Amino acid sequence: MRIEIPEFALVVMVGATSGGKSTFAKKYFKETEILSSDFFRGMVSDDENNQKVSKEAFDLLYYAANKRLDLMKTTVIDATNVQHDARKVAIQMARDQNVHSVAIVLNLPEKILQERNLNRPDRMLPSHVVHRQANDLRRSVKRLKKEGFRFVYILNSQEEIDSVEIVRTKMWNDKKEEHGPFDIIGDIHGCYDELVELLKKLEYTGDGVGGMKHPEGRKAAFLGDLCDRGPENVAVLKLVMHMVQNNQAICVQGNHDVKIVKKLRGRNVQLAHGLDQTIGELEQQSEEFREEVKTFLDGLISHYVLDGGKLVIAHAGIKENYIGRGSGRVRDFCLYGETTGETDEYGLPVRLDWAADYRGKAVIVFGHIPQAEVQSMNRTYCIDTGCAFGGKLTAFRYPEKELVSVDAKKQYYMPRKPLVSKTEAQGDMLIVADVSGSMHINTRLMPSVMVRENNVAAALEIMSRYAADPRWLIYLPPTMSPCETSQREGYLEHPVEAFAYYKNKGVGTVICEKKHMGSRAVIVICKDPTAAKTRFDISDGSLGIIYTRTGRHFF
């Protein structure tokens, strides 16, 4: 039997005692991946057979499992797991960790289990215990899927167990091997003419509906919401589908795409927000094409991890701890973002600003929230510039991090909320967790520099008391470290010791210049308060600042 499991998963072995679970696990999984209940009984009591410490053992086992899953490491729970309550804990853990759960069931006949149990004198259990576990297992087998396991594999004989082939499959969102370059395009919403114009501006060639490709192999990446509101939804679908099917593009799913699939499946969906336009166009197409559209949109993934993990694309964005994981919770976040459950004065959901809290290393490019200009914050870029609302259609070129846009031909749909040029929350609030504890600072010319915790604390104390508004501090002049205090009486520093210091460090030549006493100043000047607000988000009417090389007000 071929067993396929995701490369990152929580695997739960299920089977009565003496069923061969530990042997099976050791055959197919790394030693470090297996968390055995017997091992943890031994850890807490020095006796792997001590059933009296099962609670303590499983407390430790689940703790270790959570730590591994935090780090996205496949974890195998090697225990009987024949009772619903035991499996319930594992399933809930998988849900909390947004990871697929896999049940591998060794469902051997009770006769074989009893015979094997008798042949284990050092670990033999009473026969009635084996009988009870076998019965519990038989009652459980048929409902494992309903309990919440994503994948269930049942092996009913030793022959099936011996013939197993386990294949680890990539997560559907894993495209780390694709390094680009990419042209990531925001929400199209049926704006076909603008899409073709943008692709041509990006130097793609082709006749539109029949596909377009880049002569140098660049790949387009569409952020979902292909349809609704704009005038040519079918044309957009044909172009995007052709490019994806011919490996000229990739595409993630948007919330409007989900509504189209529901409607094509005959579900009761309100024909609002431009969906009526799309459905009207699709009804003019063949049944075969509508089925093709349904299959294509339904098969789109919530997010993709690209370029070795350096780039992530998702329709509405994604939290750092969701990246690369798979669950309904992750999918919903990628489709809709995160809201408070309240609505604003326009009747739109009040959104939580996940990007303000993002601290990951990957660049995240997303759409979903139409705004007049691209919003950049903490290595995240929202590139939905409201084309259907009369704004622009925008592409983010990766790895160049360049923006390319085309203006909308017209306003096709009236927005409920006016497009704004800048989000209210800029994410400039300093968060103490970002600058506390020991730190490593990456430099261009030297290896990573470690700053010890006590030095960080001292710097934080000084900066929090005396530093200028950090939004002004675009440049801090470098300086050289002085030589050590002179040992000569009456001197703070002395040239002989300075030259000796550099010679000892391997410096062969030193250039000496006359130094005039004084302190360097950095001056930032804006032409007007609007420029200060736009460039630095300074809204107190200031036109600029003069500050020292240590970031303090000069005067």
DRENRO-451317 format. One record per residue (C-alpha): residue number from 1; residue in one letter; x, y, z. Coordinates in steps of 0.5 Angstrom, whole numbers, plus 500, padded with zeros to 3 digits. Each point is the difference from the previous one (the first is absolute). Example, Ala and Ser with C-alpha at 12.3 -4.5 7.8 and 13.67 -1.06 7.14 Angstrom:
<rs>
r num->1	residuo->a	x->525	y->491	z->516
r num->2	residuo->s	x->502	y->507	z->498
</rs>
This chain:
<rs>
r num->1	residuo->m	x->500	y->500	z->500
r num->2	residuo->r	x->502	y->507	z->498
r num->3	residuo->i	x->500	y->505	z->506
r num->4	residuo->e	x->500	y->507	z->498
r num->5	residuo->i	x->501	y->505	z->506
r num->6	residuo->p	x->502	y->508	z->499
r num->7	residuo->e	x->507	y->501	z->502
r num->8	residuo->f	x->498	y->504	z->506
r num->9	residuo->a	x->495	y->496	z->504
r num->10	residuo->l	x->497	y->498	z->507
r num->11	residuo->v	x->500	y->492	z->499
r num->12	residuo->v	x->496	y->496	z->505
r num->13	residuo->m	x->502	y->493	z->500
r num->14	residuo->v	x->493	y->496	z->502
r num->15	residuo->g	x->500	y->493	z->502
r num->16	residuo->a	x->499	y->495	z->506
r num->17	residuo->t	x->506	y->498	z->504
r num->18	residuo->s	x->505	y->495	z->497
r num->19	residuo->g	x->498	y->502	z->493
r num->20	residuo->g	x->506	y->502	z->498
r num->21	residuo->k	x->500	y->508	z->500
r num->22	residuo->s	x->507	y->501	z->503
r num->23	residuo->t	x->503	y->496	z->495
r num->24	residuo->f	x->496	y->503	z->494
r num->25	residuo->a	x->502	y->507	z->502
r num->26	residuo->k	x->507	y->498	z->501
r num->27	residuo->k	x->500	y->497	z->493
r num->28	residuo->y	x->497	y->506	z->496
r num->29	residuo->f	x->502	y->506	z->505
r num->30	residuo->k	x->506	y->504	z->503
r num->31	residuo->e	x->501	y->498	z->507
r num->32	residuo->t	x->500	y->507	z->502
r num->33	residuo->e	x->493	y->501	z->496
r num->34	residuo->i	x->497	y->494	z->505
r num->35	residuo->l	x->497	y->502	z->507
r num->36	residuo->s	x->498	y->493	z->503
r num->37	residuo->s	x->496	y->500	z->506
r num->38	residuo->d	x->504	y->494	z->503
r num->39	residuo->f	x->506	y->505	z->500
r num->40	residuo->f	x->497	y->506	z->503
r num->41	residuo->r	x->498	y->495	z->506
r num->42	residuo->g	x->507	y->498	z->501
r num->43	residuo->m	x->502	y->507	z->500
r num->44	residuo->v	x->496	y->502	z->505
r num->45	residuo->s	x->500	y->493	z->505
r num->46	residuo->d	x->506	y->496	z->497
r num->47	residuo->d	x->495	y->495	z->498
r num->48	residuo->e	x->497	y->500	z->493
r num->49	residuo->n	x->495	y->495	z->502
r num->50	residuo->n	x->497	y->504	z->506
r num->51	residuo->q	x->493	y->501	z->498
r num->52	residuo->k	x->499	y->504	z->506
r num->53	residuo->v	x->504	y->506	z->498
r num->54	residuo->s	x->496	y->500	z->493
r num->55	residuo->k	x->497	y->507	z->501
r num->56	residuo->e	x->507	y->503	z->502
r num->57	residuo->a	x->503	y->497	z->494
r num->58	residuo->f	x->495	y->502	z->495
r num->59	residuo->d	x->501	y->507	z->503
r num->60	residuo->l	x->507	y->500	z->498
r num->61	residuo->l	x->499	y->497	z->493
r num->62	residuo->y	x->495	y->505	z->498
r num->63	residuo->y	x->504	y->506	z->502
r num->64	residuo->a	x->506	y->497	z->496
r num->65	residuo->a	x->495	y->499	z->494
r num->66	residuo->n	x->498	y->507	z->501
r num->67	residuo->k	x->507	y->503	z->500
r num->68	residuo->r	x->502	y->496	z->494
r num->69	residuo->l	x->493	y->502	z->496
r num->70	residuo->d	x->502	y->507	z->502
r num->71	residuo->l	x->506	y->499	z->496
r num->72	residuo->m	x->497	y->497	z->494
r num->73	residuo->k	x->503	y->493	z->501
r num->74	residuo->t	x->496	y->494	z->499
r num->75	residuo->t	x->498	y->496	z->506
r num->76	residuo->v	x->498	y->493	z->501
r num->77	residuo->i	x->496	y->498	z->506
r num->78	residuo->d	x->501	y->493	z->502
r num->79	residuo->a	x->495	y->498	z->505
r num->80	residuo->t	x->494	y->495	z->499
r num->81	residuo->n	x->495	y->506	z->499
r num->82	residuo->v	x->494	y->495	z->500
r num->83	residuo->q	x->495	y->504	z->504
r num->84	residuo->h	x->497	y->506	z->497
r num->85	residuo->d	x->502	y->505	z->506
r num->86	residuo->a	x->508	y->498	z->499
r num->87	residuo->r	x->499	y->502	z->492
r num->88	residuo->k	x->496	y->506	z->502
r num->89	residuo->v	x->506	y->503	z->503
r num->90	residuo->a	x->504	y->499	z->494
r num->91	residuo->i	x->495	y->503	z->495
r num->92	residuo->q	x->499	y->506	z->504
r num->93	residuo->m	x->508	y->501	z->500
r num->94	residuo->a	x->500	y->499	z->493
r num->95	residuo->r	x->494	y->506	z->499
r num->96	residuo->d	x->504	y->504	z->505
r num->97	residuo->q	x->506	y->499	z->496
r num->98	residuo->n	x->497	y->501	z->493
r num->99	residuo->v	x->503	y->493	z->498
r num->100	residuo->h	x->497	y->494	z->496
r num->101	residuo->s	x->498	y->494	z->505
r num->102	residuo->v	x->502	y->493	z->497
r num->103	residuo->a	x->497	y->494	z->503
r num->104	residuo->i	x->504	y->494	z->499
r num->105	residuo->v	x->496	y->494	z->503
r num->106	residuo->l	x->503	y->493	z->501
r num->107	residuo->n	x->493	y->496	z->500
r num->108	residuo->l	x->503	y->493	z->501
r num->109	residuo->p	x->495	y->494	z->503
r num->110	residuo->e	x->500	y->499	z->507
r num->111	residuo->k	x->502	y->493	z->500
r num->112	residuo->i	x->507	y->502	z->497
r num->113	residuo->l	x->500	y->506	z->505
r num->114	residuo->q	x->499	y->495	z->506
r num->115	residuo->e	x->505	y->495	z->497
r num->116	residuo->r	x->506	y->506	z->500
r num->117	residuo->n	x->498	y->502	z->507
r num->118	residuo->l	x->501	y->494	z->503
r num->119	residuo->n	x->507	y->500	z->496
r num->120	residuo->r	x->502	y->506	z->504
r num->121	residuo->p	x->501	y->498	z->507
r num->122	residuo->d	x->504	y->506	z->502
r num->123	residuo->r	x->494	y->505	z->498
r num->124	residuo->m	x->494	y->495	z->500
r num->125	residuo->l	x->493	y->503	z->501
r num->126	residuo->p	x->494	y->496	z->503
r num->127	residuo->s	x->496	y->497	z->494
r num->128	residuo->h	x->494	y->504	z->502
r num->129	residuo->v	x->504	y->506	z->499
r num->130	residuo->v	x->502	y->498	z->493
r num->131	residuo->h	x->493	y->498	z->498
r num->132	residuo->r	x->497	y->507	z->503
r num->133	residuo->q	x->505	y->503	z->495
r num->134	residuo->a	x->498	y->496	z->494
r num->135	residuo->n	x->493	y->502	z->501
r num->136	residuo->d	x->501	y->507	z->501
r num->137	residuo->l	x->504	y->500	z->494
r num->138	residuo->r	x->494	y->496	z->496
r num->139	residuo->r	x->495	y->506	z->502
r num->140	residuo->s	x->505	y->505	z->498
r num->141	residuo->v	x->502	y->498	z->493
r num->142	residuo->k	x->494	y->503	z->496
r num->143	residuo->r	x->500	y->507	z->504
r num->144	residuo->l	x->507	y->502	z->499
r num->145	residuo->k	x->498	y->505	z->494
r num->146	residuo->k	x->494	y->503	z->504
r num->147	residuo->e	x->505	y->501	z->506
r num->148	residuo->g	x->504	y->505	z->496
r num->149	residuo->f	x->506	y->496	z->497
r num->150	residuo->r	x->502	y->503	z->493
r num->151	residuo->f	x->503	y->493	z->498
r num->152	residuo->v	x->498	y->493	z->503
r num->153	residuo->y	x->504	y->494	z->498
r num->154	residuo->i	x->497	y->493	z->502
r num->155	residuo->l	x->505	y->494	z->500
r num->156	residuo->n	x->496	y->493	z->501
r num->157	residuo->s	x->505	y->495	z->500
r num->158	residuo->q	x->507	y->499	z->501
r num->159	residuo->e	x->501	y->499	z->492
r num->160	residuo->e	x->497	y->507	z->499
r num->161	residuo->i	x->505	y->503	z->506
r num->162	residuo->d	x->506	y->496	z->496
r num->163	residuo->s	x->498	y->503	z->494
r num->164	residuo->v	x->499	y->507	z->502
r num->165	residuo->e	x->504	y->506	z->496
r num->166	residuo->i	x->500	y->507	z->503
r num->167	residuo->v	x->501	y->506	z->496
r num->168	residuo->r	x->501	y->507	z->502
r num->169	residuo->t	x->496	y->505	z->496
r num->170	residuo->k	x->502	y->507	z->500
r num->171	residuo->m	x->495	y->505	z->503
r num->172	residuo->w	x->495	y->503	z->495
r num->173	residuo->n	x->502	y->507	z->501
r num->174	residuo->d	x->508	y->498	z->500
r num->175	residuo->k	x->503	y->503	z->493
r num->176	residuo->k	x->507	y->502	z->504
r num->177	residuo->e	x->503	y->497	z->494
r num->178	residuo->e	x->497	y->505	z->495
r num->179	residuo->h	x->505	y->506	z->501
r num->180	residuo->g	x->497	y->505	z->495
r num->181	residuo->p	x->501	y->505	z->498
r num->182	residuo->f	x->492	y->502	z->501
r num->183	residuo->d	x->495	y->505	z->498
r num->184	residuo->i	x->495	y->500	z->505
r num->185	residuo->i	x->494	y->503	z->498
r num->186	residuo->g	x->494	y->503	z->505
r num->187	residuo->d	x->493	y->499	z->499
r num->188	residuo->i	x->497	y->500	z->493
r num->189	residuo->h	x->493	y->500	z->501
r num->190	residuo->g	x->498	y->499	z->493
r num->191	residuo->c	x->504	y->506	z->497
r num->192	residuo->y	x->503	y->496	z->494
r num->193	residuo->d	x->502	y->506	z->496
r num->194	residuo->e	x->504	y->502	z->506
r num->195	residuo->l	x->503	y->494	z->501
r num->196	residuo->v	x->503	y->499	z->493
r num->197	residuo->e	x->503	y->507	z->500
r num->198	residuo->l	x->503	y->498	z->507
r num->199	residuo->l	x->503	y->494	z->497
r num->200	residuo->k	x->503	y->503	z->494
r num->201	residuo->k	x->503	y->506	z->504
r num->202	residuo->l	x->503	y->494	z->504
r num->203	residuo->e	x->503	y->498	z->493
r num->204	residuo->y	x->495	y->494	z->499
r num->205	residuo->t	x->498	y->498	z->493
r num->206	residuo->g	x->494	y->496	z->497
r num->207	residuo->d	x->493	y->502	z->498
r num->208	residuo->g	x->497	y->500	z->507
r num->209	residuo->v	x->494	y->495	z->500
r num->210	residuo->g	x->505	y->495	z->497
r num->211	residuo->g	x->505	y->501	z->505
r num->212	residuo->m	x->506	y->504	z->501
r num->213	residuo->k	x->507	y->499	z->502
r num->214	residuo->h	x->507	y->503	z->502
r num->215	residuo->p	x->505	y->499	z->495
r num->216	residuo->e	x->505	y->500	z->506
r num->217	residuo->g	x->496	y->495	z->504
r num->218	residuo->r	x->497	y->504	z->505
r num->219	residuo->k	x->494	y->497	z->503
r num->220	residuo->a	x->494	y->504	z->502
r num->221	residuo->a	x->497	y->499	z->507
r num->222	residuo->f	x->492	y->502	z->501
r num->223	residuo->l	x->498	y->501	z->507
r num->224	residuo->g	x->492	y->498	z->498
r num->225	residuo->d	x->494	y->504	z->500
r num->226	residuo->l	x->500	y->499	z->492
r num->227	residuo->c	x->493	y->502	z->499
r num->228	residuo->d	x->494	y->504	z->502
r num->229	residuo->r	x->499	y->507	z->499
r num->230	residuo->g	x->504	y->501	z->494
r num->231	residuo->p	x->497	y->500	z->493
r num->232	residuo->e	x->504	y->493	z->497
r num->233	residuo->n	x->500	y->495	z->505
r num->234	residuo->v	x->500	y->494	z->495
r num->235	residuo->a	x->506	y->503	z->496
r num->236	residuo->v	x->504	y->501	z->506
r num->237	residuo->l	x->498	y->493	z->502
r num->238	residuo->k	x->502	y->497	z->494
r num->239	residuo->l	x->507	y->504	z->500
r num->240	residuo->v	x->502	y->498	z->507
r num->241	residuo->m	x->498	y->493	z->499
r num->242	residuo->h	x->504	y->499	z->494
r num->243	residuo->m	x->506	y->503	z->503
r num->244	residuo->v	x->499	y->496	z->506
r num->245	residuo->q	x->499	y->493	z->496
r num->246	residuo->n	x->506	y->502	z->496
r num->247	residuo->n	x->505	y->501	z->506
r num->248	residuo->q	x->500	y->507	z->498
r num->249	residuo->a	x->497	y->503	z->506
r num->250	residuo->i	x->498	y->497	z->507
r num->251	residuo->c	x->493	y->503	z->504
r num->252	residuo->v	x->498	y->500	z->507
r num->253	residuo->q	x->492	y->499	z->502
r num->254	residuo->g	x->496	y->507	z->502
r num->255	residuo->n	x->494	y->500	z->503
r num->256	residuo->h	x->496	y->502	z->494
r num->257	residuo->d	x->503	y->494	z->497
r num->258	residuo->v	x->497	y->496	z->505
r num->259	residuo->k	x->493	y->503	z->499
r num->260	residuo->i	x->500	y->499	z->493
r num->261	residuo->v	x->501	y->492	z->501
r num->262	residuo->k	x->495	y->500	z->505
r num->263	residuo->k	x->495	y->503	z->495
r num->264	residuo->l	x->502	y->495	z->495
r num->265	residuo->r	x->499	y->494	z->504
r num->266	residuo->g	x->493	y->503	z->501
r num->267	residuo->r	x->500	y->503	z->507
r num->268	residuo->n	x->496	y->505	z->502
r num->269	residuo->v	x->505	y->506	z->500
r num->270	residuo->q	x->498	y->508	z->500
r num->271	residuo->l	x->501	y->503	z->493
r num->272	residuo->a	x->504	y->506	z->503
r num->273	residuo->h	x->506	y->504	z->499
r num->274	residuo->g	x->501	y->498	z->493
r num->275	residuo->l	x->498	y->493	z->500
r num->276	residuo->d	x->494	y->501	z->496
r num->277	residuo->q	x->505	y->503	z->494
r num->278	residuo->t	x->504	y->494	z->500
r num->279	residuo->i	x->494	y->495	z->501
r num->280	residuo->g	x->497	y->503	z->494
r num->281	residuo->e	x->506	y->499	z->495
r num->282	residuo->l	x->501	y->493	z->502
r num->283	residuo->e	x->493	y->498	z->499
r num->284	residuo->q	x->502	y->502	z->493
r num->285	residuo->q	x->505	y->495	z->499
r num->286	residuo->s	x->500	y->493	z->499
r num->287	residuo->e	x->498	y->495	z->506
r num->288	residuo->e	x->507	y->497	z->499
r num->289	residuo->f	x->504	y->507	z->501
r num->290	residuo->r	x->496	y->501	z->506
r num->291	residuo->e	x->502	y->493	z->503
r num->292	residuo->e	x->507	y->502	z->498
r num->293	residuo->v	x->500	y->507	z->504
r num->294	residuo->k	x->497	y->496	z->506
r num->295	residuo->t	x->505	y->495	z->500
r num->296	residuo->f	x->506	y->505	z->499
r num->297	residuo->l	x->497	y->505	z->505
r num->298	residuo->d	x->499	y->495	z->505
r num->299	residuo->g	x->507	y->497	z->499
r num->300	residuo->l	x->503	y->506	z->502
r num->301	residuo->i	x->505	y->500	z->506
r num->302	residuo->s	x->499	y->505	z->506
r num->303	residuo->h	x->507	y->502	z->500
r num->304	residuo->y	x->507	y->499	z->497
r num->305	residuo->v	x->507	y->499	z->503
r num->306	residuo->l	x->505	y->502	z->495
r num->307	residuo->d	x->507	y->501	z->499
r num->308	residuo->g	x->503	y->496	z->505
r num->309	residuo->g	x->495	y->503	z->505
r num->310	residuo->k	x->502	y->507	z->499
r num->311	residuo->l	x->493	y->502	z->496
r num->312	residuo->v	x->493	y->499	z->502
r num->313	residuo->i	x->494	y->502	z->496
r num->314	residuo->a	x->493	y->499	z->503
r num->315	residuo->h	x->493	y->504	z->498
r num->316	residuo->a	x->499	y->503	z->507
r num->317	residuo->g	x->507	y->499	z->503
r num->318	residuo->i	x->502	y->495	z->505
r num->319	residuo->k	x->503	y->500	z->507
r num->320	residuo->e	x->507	y->498	z->501
r num->321	residuo->n	x->498	y->494	z->504
r num->322	residuo->y	x->495	y->497	z->495
r num->323	residuo->i	x->505	y->500	z->494
r num->324	residuo->g	x->501	y->494	z->497
r num->325	residuo->r	x->495	y->496	z->504
r num->326	residuo->g	x->493	y->498	z->498
r num->327	residuo->s	x->493	y->500	z->503
r num->328	residuo->g	x->494	y->503	z->499
r num->329	residuo->r	x->502	y->506	z->505
r num->330	residuo->v	x->506	y->501	z->496
r num->331	residuo->r	x->496	y->500	z->493
r num->332	residuo->d	x->495	y->505	z->503
r num->333	residuo->f	x->505	y->505	z->503
r num->334	residuo->c	x->503	y->500	z->493
r num->335	residuo->l	x->493	y->501	z->497
r num->336	residuo->y	x->497	y->505	z->504
r num->337	residuo->g	x->506	y->503	z->505
r num->338	residuo->e	x->498	y->501	z->507
r num->339	residuo->t	x->494	y->504	z->503
r num->340	residuo->t	x->497	y->502	z->506
r num->341	residuo->g	x->493	y->498	z->499
r num->342	residuo->e	x->498	y->507	z->500
r num->343	residuo->t	x->498	y->505	z->494
r num->344	residuo->d	x->503	y->507	z->498
r num->345	residuo->e	x->495	y->506	z->498
r num->346	residuo->y	x->500	y->497	z->493
r num->347	residuo->g	x->498	y->493	z->502
r num->348	residuo->l	x->506	y->497	z->499
r num->349	residuo->p	x->504	y->495	z->505
r num->350	residuo->v	x->505	y->503	z->504
r num->351	residuo->r	x->506	y->497	z->499
r num->352	residuo->l	x->506	y->498	z->505
r num->353	residuo->d	x->507	y->503	z->497
r num->354	residuo->w	x->504	y->493	z->500
r num->355	residuo->a	x->505	y->504	z->496
r num->356	residuo->a	x->502	y->504	z->506
r num->357	residuo->d	x->502	y->494	z->504
r num->358	residuo->y	x->503	y->497	z->494
r num->359	residuo->r	x->508	y->498	z->502
r num->360	residuo->g	x->501	y->495	z->495
r num->361	residuo->k	x->506	y->500	z->495
r num->362	residuo->a	x->496	y->498	z->494
r num->363	residuo->v	x->497	y->505	z->496
r num->364	residuo->i	x->493	y->500	z->500
r num->365	residuo->v	x->496	y->502	z->494
r num->366	residuo->f	x->492	y->501	z->500
r num->367	residuo->g	x->494	y->503	z->498
r num->368	residuo->h	x->493	y->500	z->502
r num->369	residuo->i	x->500	y->507	z->503
r num->370	residuo->p	x->499	y->505	z->494
r num->371	residuo->q	x->504	y->507	z->502
r num->372	residuo->a	x->502	y->505	z->495
r num->373	residuo->e	x->507	y->499	z->501
r num->374	residuo->v	x->504	y->493	z->502
r num->375	residuo->q	x->501	y->500	z->507
r num->376	residuo->s	x->507	y->497	z->503
r num->377	residuo->m	x->501	y->498	z->507
r num->378	residuo->n	x->505	y->495	z->503
r num->379	residuo->r	x->502	y->497	z->494
r num->380	residuo->t	x->492	y->499	z->498
r num->381	residuo->y	x->497	y->503	z->494
r num->382	residuo->c	x->493	y->501	z->498
r num->383	residuo->i	x->500	y->502	z->493
r num->384	residuo->d	x->492	y->500	z->499
r num->385	residuo->t	x->499	y->507	z->497
r num->386	residuo->g	x->493	y->499	z->498
r num->387	residuo->c	x->500	y->500	z->493
r num->388	residuo->a	x->493	y->498	z->499
r num->389	residuo->f	x->498	y->506	z->505
r num->390	residuo->g	x->504	y->505	z->495
r num->391	residuo->g	x->507	y->499	z->503
r num->392	residuo->k	x->505	y->496	z->497
r num->393	residuo->l	x->503	y->493	z->499
r num->394	residuo->t	x->506	y->499	z->503
r num->395	residuo->a	x->506	y->495	z->499
r num->396	residuo->f	x->505	y->499	z->505
r num->397	residuo->r	x->507	y->497	z->497
r num->398	residuo->y	x->504	y->495	z->504
r num->399	residuo->p	x->505	y->500	z->502
r num->400	residuo->e	x->501	y->507	z->497
r num->401	residuo->k	x->495	y->503	z->505
r num->402	residuo->e	x->498	y->505	z->495
r num->403	residuo->l	x->492	y->502	z->498
r num->404	residuo->v	x->497	y->500	z->493
r num->405	residuo->s	x->493	y->503	z->500
r num->406	residuo->v	x->495	y->502	z->494
r num->407	residuo->d	x->494	y->504	z->501
r num->408	residuo->a	x->493	y->498	z->500
r num->409	residuo->k	x->497	y->502	z->493
r num->410	residuo->k	x->494	y->502	z->504
r num->411	residuo->q	x->496	y->499	z->507
r num->412	residuo->y	x->496	y->493	z->499
r num->413	residuo->y	x->497	y->500	z->507
r num->414	residuo->m	x->499	y->505	z->505
r num->415	residuo->p	x->504	y->498	z->507
r num->416	residuo->r	x->496	y->500	z->506
r num->417	residuo->k	x->506	y->503	z->503
r num->418	residuo->p	x->504	y->505	z->497
r num->419	residuo->l	x->507	y->498	z->498
r num->420	residuo->v	x->505	y->503	z->505
r num->421	residuo->s	x->508	y->502	z->498
r num->422	residuo->k	x->502	y->498	z->507
r num->423	residuo->t	x->498	y->495	z->505
r num->424	residuo->e	x->498	y->503	z->507
r num->425	residuo->a	x->505	y->495	z->504
r num->426	residuo->q	x->507	y->501	z->497
r num->427	residuo->g	x->503	y->495	z->505
r num->428	residuo->d	x->505	y->505	z->502
r num->429	residuo->m	x->499	y->498	z->508
r num->430	residuo->l	x->506	y->498	z->503
r num->431	residuo->i	x->499	y->493	z->503
r num->432	residuo->v	x->505	y->499	z->506
r num->433	residuo->a	x->500	y->492	z->498
r num->434	residuo->d	x->504	y->502	z->494
r num->435	residuo->v	x->506	y->503	z->503
r num->436	residuo->s	x->500	y->497	z->507
r num->437	residuo->g	x->505	y->494	z->502
r num->438	residuo->s	x->506	y->498	z->496
r num->439	residuo->m	x->500	y->502	z->493
r num->440	residuo->h	x->504	y->498	z->494
r num->441	residuo->i	x->501	y->506	z->495
r num->442	residuo->n	x->501	y->498	z->492
r num->443	residuo->t	x->505	y->504	z->497
r num->444	residuo->r	x->503	y->501	z->493
r num->445	residuo->l	x->507	y->500	z->501
r num->446	residuo->m	x->501	y->496	z->506
r num->447	residuo->p	x->497	y->493	z->503
r num->448	residuo->s	x->494	y->501	z->504
r num->449	residuo->v	x->501	y->504	z->507
r num->450	residuo->m	x->498	y->498	z->506
r num->451	residuo->v	x->497	y->505	z->505
r num->452	residuo->r	x->500	y->497	z->507
r num->453	residuo->e	x->493	y->501	z->504
r num->454	residuo->n	x->503	y->505	z->505
r num->455	residuo->n	x->503	y->505	z->495
r num->456	residuo->v	x->493	y->499	z->496
r num->457	residuo->a	x->497	y->502	z->507
r num->458	residuo->a	x->504	y->506	z->501
r num->459	residuo->a	x->499	y->503	z->492
r num->460	residuo->l	x->493	y->499	z->501
r num->461	residuo->e	x->500	y->504	z->506
r num->462	residuo->i	x->504	y->506	z->497
r num->463	residuo->m	x->495	y->499	z->494
r num->464	residuo->s	x->494	y->500	z->503
r num->465	residuo->r	x->502	y->506	z->504
r num->466	residuo->y	x->503	y->505	z->496
r num->467	residuo->a	x->500	y->497	z->492
r num->468	residuo->a	x->496	y->504	z->495
r num->469	residuo->d	x->494	y->497	z->497
r num->470	residuo->p	x->503	y->494	z->496
r num->471	residuo->r	x->496	y->502	z->494
r num->472	residuo->w	x->505	y->505	z->499
r num->473	residuo->l	x->506	y->496	z->501
r num->474	residuo->i	x->501	y->498	z->493
r num->475	residuo->y	x->508	y->500	z->500
r num->476	residuo->l	x->505	y->500	z->506
r num->477	residuo->p	x->507	y->501	z->498
r num->478	residuo->p	x->505	y->495	z->502
r num->479	residuo->t	x->506	y->501	z->504
r num->480	residuo->m	x->506	y->496	z->502
r num->481	residuo->s	x->502	y->497	z->507
r num->482	residuo->p	x->505	y->504	z->503
r num->483	residuo->c	x->507	y->496	z->503
r num->484	residuo->e	x->500	y->498	z->507
r num->485	residuo->t	x->502	y->505	z->506
r num->486	residuo->s	x->507	y->502	z->500
r num->487	residuo->q	x->504	y->497	z->505
r num->488	residuo->r	x->505	y->506	z->500
r num->489	residuo->e	x->498	y->505	z->506
r num->490	residuo->g	x->497	y->506	z->498
r num->491	residuo->y	x->497	y->498	z->493
r num->492	residuo->l	x->493	y->497	z->498
r num->493	residuo->e	x->503	y->498	z->494
r num->494	residuo->h	x->507	y->500	z->496
r num->495	residuo->p	x->502	y->499	z->493
r num->496	residuo->v	x->505	y->494	z->502
r num->497	residuo->e	x->495	y->496	z->503
r num->498	residuo->a	x->495	y->501	z->495
r num->499	residuo->f	x->505	y->498	z->494
r num->500	residuo->a	x->502	y->494	z->504
r num->501	residuo->y	x->492	y->498	z->501
r num->502	residuo->y	x->499	y->500	z->492
r num->503	residuo->k	x->507	y->497	z->499
r num->504	residuo->n	x->497	y->494	z->505
r num->505	residuo->k	x->494	y->500	z->496
r num->506	residuo->g	x->503	y->499	z->493
r num->507	residuo->v	x->500	y->507	z->497
r num->508	residuo->g	x->506	y->501	z->496
r num->509	residuo->t	x->498	y->508	z->498
r num->510	residuo->v	x->497	y->505	z->504
r num->511	residuo->i	x->498	y->507	z->497
r num->512	residuo->c	x->500	y->506	z->505
r num->513	residuo->e	x->496	y->506	z->499
r num->514	residuo->k	x->499	y->506	z->504
r num->515	residuo->k	x->493	y->500	z->504
r num->516	residuo->h	x->497	y->506	z->502
r num->517	residuo->m	x->496	y->500	z->507
r num->518	residuo->g	x->492	y->499	z->499
r num->519	residuo->s	x->494	y->496	z->499
r num->520	residuo->r	x->497	y->498	z->493
r num->521	residuo->a	x->493	y->501	z->499
r num->522	residuo->v	x->495	y->497	z->496
r num->523	residuo->i	x->495	y->505	z->497
r num->524	residuo->v	x->493	y->497	z->496
r num->525	residuo->i	x->496	y->505	z->497
r num->526	residuo->c	x->493	y->500	z->497
r num->527	residuo->k	x->497	y->505	z->495
r num->528	residuo->d	x->494	y->500	z->504
r num->529	residuo->p	x->496	y->497	z->505
r num->530	residuo->t	x->496	y->495	z->495
r num->531	residuo->a	x->507	y->497	z->498
r num->532	residuo->a	x->502	y->499	z->507
r num->533	residuo->k	x->493	y->496	z->501
r num->534	residuo->t	x->501	y->496	z->493
r num->535	residuo->r	x->507	y->498	z->501
r num->536	residuo->f	x->501	y->500	z->508
r num->537	residuo->d	x->493	y->500	z->502
r num->538	residuo->i	x->501	y->506	z->504
r num->539	residuo->s	x->494	y->503	z->501
r num->540	residuo->d	x->502	y->506	z->506
r num->541	residuo->g	x->501	y->505	z->494
r num->542	residuo->s	x->508	y->499	z->501
r num->543	residuo->l	x->504	y->502	z->494
r num->544	residuo->g	x->506	y->496	z->502
r num->545	residuo->i	x->505	y->498	z->505
r num->546	residuo->i	x->508	y->501	z->502
r num->547	residuo->y	x->502	y->494	z->504
r num->548	residuo->t	x->507	y->498	z->503
r num->549	residuo->r	x->504	y->494	z->497
r num->550	residuo->t	x->497	y->496	z->506
r num->551	residuo->g	x->492	y->502	z->498
r num->552	residuo->r	x->499	y->505	z->505
r num->553	residuo->h	x->498	y->507	z->499
r num->554	residuo->f	x->506	y->505	z->498
r num->555	residuo->f	x->497	y->506	z->504
</rs>
